[in-house]
Amino acid sequence: MRFGRFLLWLVRPLFYLLFPYKLSGLENIPASDGKPLILCSNHISNIDPVFLLMGFKHRPIHYMAKAELFKGPLATWFFSNVFGAFPVNRGKGDTGSLDTAERIVREGKLMGIFPEGTRSKDGKLGRAKSGAALIAARTGADILPVAIKTKEQKVRLFRKTLIYVGKPISSAELHLDSQNPDLRYASRLIMERIAVMMG
C-alpha cells in the first residue's frame, strides 16, 4: 500500500486541477493511535474514494468495495494497493468480508464505508444499510461521519467539491455498547449527522 500512497501523492496536483476540492474539519480526524474507527460518508460519484484518500493525507483509508471491481489480477492489485480496498459480495451475506473488516478495524486502521451501499443517482441521501453499525458494534469502533457536497450534488470537471469531516460518534452515543446493540438507531444517526453537514 505504500506504493499506492506514492502514486496518489504523484497524481495529487493533476487531480486537484481537474477536480478541485476543499476539506473542512481536519481537526476532527483522530490521530492513528489504535482507537477503532470507521469512516462513513455519503456517496455521490465514482471518485468519492479518491477525494477522501487525497484529503486524508496522514491517515490511510481501507475501503470495503463491491466485488465486481476486482476482476482480474491488474484490477485486484490496483484497488488493493492504491485504495487499500477489499471485496464484498453485496446482498449475499458475505461473512468473510465482515471478518476482514473487523480485523482491519481492530488493528487500528481507518476503514471507509459508504453506508448507503451504492452511489446516489440524484445526490440525495438514502437509507443506511446496517453494515457499518454492525462492524462498529462488534469492534467498539467510533464512527467518523463525512459529507461530500457539490453543486447539484454532481461532481464535474473544474467544479469544487466540498468535504466536511464531523466529530466522531462514540459507541455509547450510537447505542452500540450494550448486549443488544440498536443497529437501526445507529444507522439512522450516522446518516443524520451526515445530513446536518450537508445543510
Residue pairs with C-beta under 8 A, 6 or more apart in sequence:
1 60
1 80
1 81
1 84
3 81
4 81
4 82
4 83
4 84
5 60
7 82
8 53
8 54
8 82
12 54
15 50
15 54
16 54
18 157
18 158
19 47
19 50
19 51
19 155
19 157
19 158
19 159
19 161
20 158
20 159
20 160
20 161
21 51
21 54
21 55
21 160
21 161
21 162
21 163
22 160
22 161
22 162
22 163
23 55
23 163
23 165
24 162
24 163
24 164
24 165
25 164
25 165
25 166
26 165
28 144
28 165
28 166
28 167
28 168
29 56
29 59
29 144
29 165
30 37
30 142
30 144
30 168
32 58
32 59
32 108
32 110
33 108
34 108
35 108
35 141
35 142
36 105
36 106
36 108
36 136
36 139
36 140
36 141
36 142
37 105
37 110
37 111
37 141
37 142
37 143
37 144
37 168
38 105
38 110
38 111
38 112
38 113
38 132
38 135
38 136
38 141
38 142
38 143
38 144
39 52
39 56
39 61
39 110
39 111
39 112
39 113
39 144
39 146
40 112
40 113
40 114
40 115
40 128
40 132
40 143
40 144
40 145
40 146
40 190
40 194
41 48
41 52
41 112
41 113
41 114
41 145
41 146
41 147
41 148
41 194
42 114
42 116
42 120
42 125
42 146
42 147
42 148
42 194
42 198
43 114
43 116
43 118
43 119
43 120
43 148
44 119
44 120
44 123
44 148
44 150
44 153
44 154
44 155
45 119
45 148
45 154
45 155
46 119
47 155
48 114
48 119
48 148
48 155
49 61
49 63
49 65
49 83
49 85
49 112
51 148
51 161
51 163
52 61
52 112
52 146
52 163
53 60
53 61
53 83
55 163
56 110
59 110
60 84
60 109
60 110
61 83
61 84
61 110
61 111
61 112
62 84
62 85
62 86
62 104
62 109
62 110
62 111
62 112
63 83
63 84
63 85
63 86
63 111
63 112
63 113
64 85
64 86
64 88
64 97
64 101
64 111
64 112
64 113
64 131
65 79
65 83
65 85
65 86
65 87
65 88
66 87
66 88
66 90
67 87
67 88
67 89
67 90
67 94
69 75
69 79
69 85
69 87
70 76
70 79
70 80
70 87
79 85
80 86
86 97
86 100
86 101
86 104
87 97
88 94
88 97
88 101
89 97
90 117
90 118
98 131
98 134
98 135
101 111
101 135
102 135
102 138
102 139
104 111
105 111
105 135
105 139
105 141
106 139
110 144
111 135
113 131
113 132
113 135
115 128
115 129
115 131
115 132
115 187
115 190
115 191
116 125
116 126
116 127
116 128
116 129
117 128
117 129
117 131
118 126
120 126
120 153
122 153
123 152
123 153
123 154
124 153
125 191
125 194
125 195
125 198
127 187
127 191
128 187
128 188
128 190
128 191
129 187
130 183
130 184
130 187
132 143
132 186
132 187
132 190
133 174
133 176
133 181
133 183
133 186
133 187
133 190
134 183
135 141
136 142
136 143
136 171
136 174
136 176
136 186
137 171
137 176
137 181
137 183
137 186
140 171
140 177
141 171
142 168
142 169
142 170
142 171
143 168
143 169
143 174
143 186
143 190
144 165
144 166
144 168
144 169
145 165
145 166
145 169
145 190
145 193
145 194
145 197
146 163
146 164
146 165
146 166
146 194
146 197
147 163
147 164
147 166
147 194
147 195
147 197
147 198
148 161
148 162
148 163
149 161
149 162
149 163
149 164
149 197
149 198
149 199
150 156
150 159
150 160
150 161
150 162
151 159
155 161
164 197
164 198
166 193
166 194
166 196
166 197
169 189
169 190
169 193
170 177
171 177
173 189
174 182
174 185
174 186
174 189
174 190
175 181
175 182
175 185
175 186
176 182
176 183
176 186
